[in-house]
Amino acid sequence: MNKRTLSVAVALTLAVTLSGPVFAAPTSTNPQIAQVQQQKQDLETKVEKLDNQITEIMKQIDGNKKSIEKTTADIKATQLELTNAENSIKGQQDVFNKRVRAMYINGADSYLGVILESDNLSDFISRVDTVKKIVGFDEKVINDLKQKKDTISKKKEALNNENNKLLALKADNEKKLASFNNTRSEQKNLIASLDAKEKALKAADVQANSLVASAQSQVERYSAASPALSRGASSSASAIVAYASNFQGVPYAWGGNGPSSFDCSGFTCYVFAHFGISLPRIASEQQGVGQYVSRDQLQPGDLVFFGSPAHHVGIYVGNGCMIHAPHTGDVVKISELHSDFSGGRRVK
């Protein structure tokens, strides 16, 4: 196979699909369509950023819940500790009371009575020493009770304060999540409106439709002849793109790790893992792997990033296009690189 034939084969491989082609048309020469496409792309970028923010907020809320559960468990443990301490002190107090009661039964109704009933000086000294020990024990019991109660009560109060802070933080994050969801819903409606407008304009643009139909026909013919790629196959650029193309039409979902749904970084992780290449799970972390590649040096199979830190990632397929999991409500597909492209990374 010569270089020209290989180039054509790779280009056709880029758009292979199992369930029917999903192919983004190039920017139209029709100025009305181009304007709508740009508006839609800008909104899609905003939705991608919102999806990224929503994912982060959801992670924070999950962390809040785990912290609240731990603090609640600590509060219960502290209350049990306080109860056990009080029971222990109560037991010591009972021992003291029994001693006093024994003295009363033996005819002494007070500490002074015990001392005054001394038979001689030696007995007097002994009784004074005994009373001092009893009184000292009494004071120690009371002091221990107060000290342990104060210490444990302060610990419990601190835990309650921490728990209240965590509850407030969780409530604040949930408000942010609701706000992001509302904004995203509004922008999705705008995207749907622009999408409908674009389709209506394209229906009148026979030349654009003809180009897309021709490209899709070529993809279908090549798809039938493309062999399946087994796990562990060579991670050549064409192999990576061909494997990624198999997932066109798979729906986007937050946290989707495949193969039934993907988010942007879940998609790239899944594709590269097929070739034994492990990528970090988050787009901004994937932005640090491999070798940096500028836009004019991009090759099929390179990771492409948008924003810094990245809020979105895809796989370059050539001709200024990428395959990616765009955003909520969309599917894995081939699209032009976004205007906020921030660099590529070559991972082999």
C-alpha positions in Angstrom: 0.0 0.0 0.0 1.6 3.3 -1.0 1.5 6.5 1.1 -1.4 8.0 -0.8 -3.5 4.9 -0.5 -2.7 4.6 3.2 -3.6 8.3 3.7 -7.0 7.7 2.0 -7.6 4.6 4.1 -6.8 6.4 7.4 -9.1 9.3 6.4 -11.9 6.9 5.7 -11.2 5.0 8.9 -11.8 8.1 11.0 -15.5 8.0 10.5 -16.2 4.3 10.9 -19.5 3.6 12.9 -21.4 0.6 14.0 -24.9 2.1 14.2 -24.8 4.5 11.3 -22.5 7.4 10.7 -22.5 10.5 12.9 -20.5 13.1 10.9 -20.2 16.8 11.5 -20.4 18.8 8.3 -17.6 21.3 7.7 -18.4 24.9 8.4 -20.8 26.0 5.6 -19.9 28.6 3.0 -23.5 29.9 3.6 -23.0 32.9 6.0 -26.3 32.2 7.8 -25.4 28.6 8.5 -21.9 29.5 9.5 -23.2 32.1 12.0 -25.6 29.6 13.5 -22.9 26.9 13.7 -20.6 29.4 15.5 -23.3 30.3 18.0 -24.1 26.7 18.6 -20.5 25.8 19.1 -20.1 28.6 21.6 -23.1 27.4 23.5 -21.8 23.8 23.3 -18.5 24.9 24.8 -20.4 26.6 27.7 -22.4 23.4 28.3 -19.1 21.4 28.3 -17.8 23.7 30.9 -21.0 23.4 32.9 -20.8 19.6 32.7 -17.3 19.8 34.0 -18.4 22.1 36.9 -21.3 19.9 37.7 -19.1 16.9 37.9 -16.8 18.7 40.3 -19.7 19.9 42.4 -21.2 16.4 42.5 -17.8 15.1 43.7 -17.7 17.8 46.4 -21.3 17.0 47.5 -20.3 13.3 47.7 -17.3 14.3 49.8 -19.5 16.4 52.1 -21.9 13.4 52.6 -19.0 11.2 53.6 -17.6 13.8 56.0 -21.0 14.3 57.6 -21.4 10.5 58.0 -18.0 10.3 59.7 -18.7 13.3 62.0 -22.1 11.9 62.9 -20.5 8.6 63.8 -17.9 10.5 65.9 -20.6 12.4 67.7 -22.4 9.1 68.6 -19.1 7.6 69.8 -18.4 10.7 71.9 -21.9 10.5 73.5 -21.2 6.9 74.3 -17.8 7.9 75.8 -19.6 10.5 77.9 -22.2 8.0 79.1 -19.5 5.5 80.0 -17.5 8.1 81.9 -20.5 9.2 83.9 -21.3 5.5 84.7 -17.7 5.0 85.8 -17.8 8.1 88.0 -21.2 7.1 89.4 -19.7 3.7 90.4 -16.9 5.4 92.3 -19.4 7.7 94.0 -21.5 4.6 95.0 -18.4 3.1 96.7 -17.9 6.4 98.6 -21.5 6.4 99.7 -21.3 2.9 101.0 -18.3 3.8 103.1 -20.2 6.7 104.7 -23.2 4.5 105.2 -21.1 1.9 107.0 -19.8 4.5 109.3 -23.3 5.7 110.1 -24.5 2.1 110.8 -21.6 1.7 113.2 -22.8 4.7 115.2 -21.0 7.6 113.5 -23.3 10.1 111.8 -20.7 12.5 110.6 -17.0 12.7 109.9 -16.7 14.8 113.2 -18.4 12.0 115.0 -16.0 9.4 113.8 -13.1 11.5 115.0 -14.6 12.3 118.5 -15.2 8.7 119.2 -11.5 8.0 119.2 -10.3 5.9 122.1 -6.8 7.4 122.4 -4.4 9.7 120.6 -3.2 7.0 118.3 -6.7 6.1 117.4 -7.5 9.8 116.9 -4.7 10.3 114.5 -5.6 7.2 112.6 -9.3 8.3 112.4 -8.3 11.8 111.2 -6.1 10.3 108.5 -8.9 8.0 107.4 -11.4 10.9 107.3 -8.9 13.0 105.3 -8.5 10.1 102.8 -12.3 9.8 102.5 -12.8 13.5 102.0 -9.9 13.6 99.5 -11.4 10.7 97.6 -14.7 12.6 97.6 -13.1 15.7 96.2 -11.2 13.6 93.6 -14.5 11.9 92.5 -16.2 15.3 92.0 -13.2 16.8 90.2 -12.8 13.8 87.9 -16.5 14.0 87.1 -16.3 17.7 86.2 -13.0 17.3 84.3 -14.2 14.3 82.2 -17.6 15.9 81.6 -16.0 19.2 80.5 -13.5 17.5 78.2 -16.0 15.2 76.5 -18.7 17.9 76.3 -16.2 20.2 74.6 -15.3 17.5 72.1 -18.9 16.8 71.4 -19.6 20.6 71.0 -16.7 20.9 68.5 -18.0 17.9 66.5 -21.5 19.4 66.4 -20.0 22.7 65.2 -18.0 20.8 62.5 -21.1 18.9 61.5 -23.2 22.1 61.2 -20.4 23.6 58.9 -20.5 20.5 56.7 -24.2 20.6 56.4 -24.1 24.3 55.4 -21.4 23.6 52.9 -23.4 20.7 51.4 -26.5 22.9 51.2 -24.4 25.6 49.4 -23.0 23.1 47.0 -26.5 21.7 46.3 -27.7 25.3 45.5 -24.8 25.7 43.1 -25.6 22.4 41.5 -29.2 23.4 41.0 -28.1 26.7 39.5 -25.7 25.0 37.1 -28.4 22.5 36.1 -30.9 25.4 35.4 -28.3 27.3 33.3 -27.4 24.1 31.4 -31.0 23.4 30.7 -31.5 26.9 29.3 -28.4 26.6 27.1 -29.5 23.1 25.9 -32.8 24.6 24.9 -30.9 27.4 23.0 -28.7 24.7 21.3 -31.8 22.8 20.3 -33.3 25.9 18.8 -30.1 26.7 16.9 -29.9 23.1 15.8 -33.4 23.3 14.4 -32.5 26.5 12.6 -29.3 25.1 11.2 -31.2 22.0 9.9 -33.8 24.3 8.2 -31.0 26.3 6.6 -29.1 23.2 5.5 -32.3 21.8 3.9 -32.1 24.7 1.4 -28.3 24.3 1.0 -28.2 21.5 -1.6 -24.5 21.7 -2.1 -23.7 21.2 1.6 -26.1 18.3 1.9 -24.6 16.7 -1.2 -21.1 16.9 0.3 -22.2 15.3 3.5 -24.1 12.5 1.7 -21.0 11.8 -0.4 -18.8 11.6 2.7 -21.2 9.3 4.5 -21.5 7.0 1.5 -17.7 6.6 1.5 -17.7 5.9 5.2 -20.3 3.2 4.8 -18.3 1.5 2.1 -15.1 1.5 4.1 -16.9 0.4 7.3 -17.9 -2.9 5.7 -14.3 -3.7 4.9 -12.6 -2.6 8.1 -11.4 -5.5 10.3 -12.2 -5.6 14.1 -9.5 -4.4 16.4 -8.7 -6.8 19.3 -7.6 -5.6 22.8 -3.9 -5.1 22.9 -3.6 -4.3 19.2 -0.9 -1.8 18.0 -1.6 1.7 19.2 -0.8 3.3 15.9 -2.6 6.5 15.0 -4.9 4.8 12.5 -5.7 2.0 15.0 -6.6 4.4 17.8 -8.9 6.5 15.6 -10.5 3.4 14.0 -11.3 1.9 17.4 -12.6 5.3 18.7 -14.8 5.6 15.6 -16.7 2.4 16.6 -18.4 4.3 19.4 -20.0 7.0 17.3 -23.6 7.4 18.4 -23.0 6.3 22.0 -24.7 8.8 24.4 -23.0 11.3 26.6 -23.4 10.8 30.4 -21.7 12.5 33.4 -19.1 10.1 34.7 -19.7 7.7 31.8 -16.8 5.2 31.6 -18.2 3.2 28.6 -19.1 1.4 26.6 -22.8 2.2 26.9 -22.2 5.9 27.8 -19.2 8.3 28.0 -18.2 11.7 29.2 -15.3 13.4 27.4 -12.4 12.1 29.5 -14.1 8.7 30.1 -14.2 8.2 26.4 -10.5 8.9 25.9 -9.6 6.7 28.9 -11.6 3.8 27.5 -10.2 4.1 23.9 -6.5 4.3 25.1 -7.0 1.6 27.7 -7.9 -0.8 24.8 -4.3 -0.4 23.7 -2.8 -0.8 27.2 -2.3 2.9 27.7 -3.6 4.2 31.1 -4.7 7.9 31.2 -5.8 9.9 34.2 -9.6 10.1 34.6 -10.0 13.9 34.5 -9.5 16.0 31.3 -7.3 18.6 33.2 -5.0 15.8 34.4 -4.8 14.2 30.9 -3.6 17.5 29.7 -0.2 16.8 31.5 0.6 13.4 29.9 2.7 12.7 26.9 4.3 15.3 24.7 2.9 18.7 23.9 1.8 19.2 20.3 0.9 22.5 18.7 -2.1 22.8 16.4 -0.1 22.8 13.2 1.7 19.6 14.3 -1.3 17.5 15.3 -1.6 14.0 14.0 -4.5 11.5 14.1 -4.6 9.8 17.5 -3.3 12.8 19.4 -5.4 14.0 22.4 -6.8 17.5 21.9 -7.7 19.8 24.8 -9.9 22.9 25.2 -9.4 25.5 27.9 -6.6 25.7 30.5 -7.0 23.9 32.7 -8.9 21.7 30.2 -12.7 21.4 30.5 -12.9 19.1 27.5 -10.8 16.5 25.6 -11.1 14.6 22.4 -9.0 12.5 19.9 -7.7 14.2 16.8 -8.8 12.6 13.5 -7.2 14.9 11.0 -8.4 17.8 8.8 -9.0 20.0 11.8 -11.5 17.5 13.3 -11.8 15.3 16.4 -13.9 12.5 17.7 -15.3 13.2 21.2 -18.1 12.9 23.6 -19.4 16.5 23.5 -21.9 17.2 26.2 -25.2 16.2 27.8 -27.9 15.5 25.3 -25.4 14.7 22.5 -23.5 11.5 21.4 -19.9 10.5 20.5 -19.2 12.1 17.1 -16.7 13.7 14.8 -16.6 17.5 15.0 -14.3 20.4 14.1 -11.9 21.5 16.8 -13.4 24.2 19.0 -12.3 27.8 19.0 -10.8 27.5 22.5 -8.4 24.8 21.5 -5.5 24.9 24.0 -3.1 22.3 22.7 -2.6 18.6 21.9 -0.7 15.8 23.7 0.9 12.8 21.9 0.7 9.6 24.0 2.3 6.5 22.6 
